[in-house]
């Protein structure tokens, strides 16, 4: 289960990277990053991996946006030798820490 599924999810995560993600970064790799981003959201919010937020939950949109940020950061990390990408990873890291703390509280 993920919040950002299908081709729209892939497109949204690529946009979240600031369009800095290498063109050869495959959809399969990005799908794995999205799947990996789902777990910390569920765990920090005290939900199980089988109990995602539903579209009717107030947290749904927030969790979806957070999942995009985590997946984008994880996809960009291998390219962080580039200063512009390193700065984007840092920016995403800071937002993710704040967002996870907010969700936890």
PyMOL commands that set and color helices and strands:
alter all, ss='L'
color gray80, all
select helices_A, chain A and resi 6-16+27-44+60-79+83-104
alter helices_A, ss='H'
color red, helices_A
deselect
rebuild
show_as cartoon
